C-alpha cells in the first residue's frame, strides 16, 4: 500500500462504514449508506476496477438507499392515522 490515494480511499471507507453503523435513525442511515456506496465506488475506481465501480454506484449508492427510504416511509404512519387505528 504505497499509493497514498488508496490509503485515503480506505480511510474514507472505514469512516463512512463506521458512521453507517453508528447512526440509529433508519432514514439517516439510508443517506449514510448512499455516501458509503459512493466512497466504495471511488475506492474501486482508484483500484482500477471501473466496471465494479459503476455497479457499486448504481446499486450501492442509488437503489439500496432508495428502497430503504421507501420502506421506512411505508412503515412510518402519521400520528393522526395511528390514533384513528387505535380506536
C-alpha positions as CSV (number, residue, x, y, z in Angstrom):
1,X,0.0,0.0,0.0
2,X,2.5,2.6,-1.2
3,X,-0.1,4.7,-3.0
4,X,-1.4,7.4,-0.7
5,X,-4.6,7.7,-2.8
6,X,-5.5,4.1,-1.9
7,X,-4.9,4.8,1.8
8,X,-7.1,7.9,1.8
9,X,-9.9,6.0,0.0
10,X,-9.6,3.1,2.5
11,X,-9.8,5.6,5.4
12,X,-12.9,7.2,3.9
13,X,-14.5,3.8,3.5
14,X,-13.7,2.9,7.1
15,X,-15.1,6.3,8.4
16,X,-18.3,6.1,6.3
17,X,-18.9,2.4,7.3
18,X,-18.5,3.3,11.0
19,X,-20.9,6.2,10.5
20,X,-23.4,3.9,8.9
21,X,-23.3,1.6,11.9
22,X,-23.4,4.4,14.4
23,X,-26.5,6.2,13.1
24,X,-29.7,5.0,14.7
25,X,-32.4,6.6,12.6
26,X,-33.2,4.5,9.6
27,X,-33.8,7.4,7.3
28,X,-30.4,9.0,8.1
29,X,-28.8,5.5,7.9
30,X,-30.0,5.2,4.3
31,X,-28.4,8.5,3.5
32,X,-25.1,7.5,5.1
33,X,-25.4,4.2,3.2
34,X,-25.6,6.2,0.0
35,X,-22.4,8.0,1.0
36,X,-20.7,4.7,1.8
37,X,-21.7,3.4,-1.7
38,X,-20.2,6.4,-3.4
39,X,-17.0,6.2,-1.4
40,X,-16.7,2.5,-2.3
41,X,-17.2,3.4,-5.9
42,X,-14.3,5.8,-5.6
43,X,-12.2,3.1,-4.0
44,X,-12.9,0.7,-6.8
45,X,-12.1,3.4,-9.4
46,X,-8.8,4.0,-7.6
47,X,-8.1,0.3,-7.6
48,X,-8.7,0.3,-11.4
49,X,-11.9,-1.6,-11.4
50,X,-14.3,0.7,-13.3
51,X,-16.9,-1.9,-14.0
52,X,-17.3,-2.8,-10.4
53,X,-17.3,0.9,-9.5
54,X,-20.2,1.5,-11.9
55,X,-22.1,-1.4,-10.4
56,X,-21.5,-0.1,-6.9
57,X,-22.5,3.4,-7.9
58,X,-25.8,2.1,-9.3
59,X,-26.8,-0.4,-6.7
60,X,-25.0,0.8,-3.5
61,X,-25.4,4.5,-3.9
62,X,-28.8,4.7,-5.6
63,X,-31.0,1.6,-5.4
64,X,-30.4,0.3,-2.0
65,X,-30.8,3.6,-0.1
66,X,-33.9,4.3,-2.2
67,X,-35.5,1.0,-1.3
68,X,-34.7,1.6,2.4
69,X,-36.2,5.1,2.3
70,X,-39.4,3.8,0.6
71,X,-39.6,1.0,3.2
72,X,-39.2,3.5,6.1
73,X,-41.8,5.8,4.6
74,X,-44.2,2.9,4.2
75,X,-43.7,1.7,7.8
76,X,-44.0,5.0,9.5
77,X,-47.5,6.3,9.7
78,X,-48.6,9.8,10.7
79,X,-49.8,10.2,14.3
80,X,-53.3,11.1,13.1
81,X,-53.8,7.8,11.3
82,X,-52.2,5.9,14.2
83,X,-54.7,7.4,16.7
84,X,-57.6,6.6,14.5
85,X,-56.4,3.0,14.1
86,X,-56.2,2.5,17.9
87,X,-59.9,3.4,18.3
